[in-house]
């Protein structure tokens, strides 16, 4: 568990450094003028992007998925504790009803990614493409980078679900779900940061 968590911390530090760089570039580029080749004058080409309301719905979905992820993590931790107690001779444990929190998290994560795709299509329908302006380029870059990292979290969740289906030892499942849970919480926090950056830093 310690090695897995250390590896996750190292990965998260790398992701933080990438998004800190993108954030600083975003803030600096807002105030920089560019040369207009037709007139030879410096002009400000930063066009504020009107954020679709669907982004708020996506945010709620991701925050709910963070809650279901935490419930899944605690459920597996409880299973691991009960497995140790059940190994004691003479101890009998009843079967508790297990909620499929991990499956709920996967579904919500996929809903979030689908919602982001709809947001991109809505922006494109209003004329905001990647190359429309620097502001739209940064929007697609920030949300796209977050989406790619979230896909990695979904893959990890599917691996944890596969470990459950394949009847892997509960200790192994606990390590996978625990590390993935902390990564998923970080993704939710990172998304809230990105949304606040796009909404207020313009």
Secondary structure, DSSP 8 states (H G I E B T S, - for coil): -HHHHHHHHHHHHHHHHHHHHHHHHHHHHHH--EE-TTT--EE---------THHHHHHHHHHHHHHHHHHHHHHHHHHHHHHHHHTSTT----------HHHHHHHHHHHHHHHHHHHHHHHHHTT--TTT-HHHHHHHHHHHHHHHHHHHHHHHHHHHHHHHHTT--HHHHHHHHHHHHHHHHHHHHHHHHHHHHHHH--
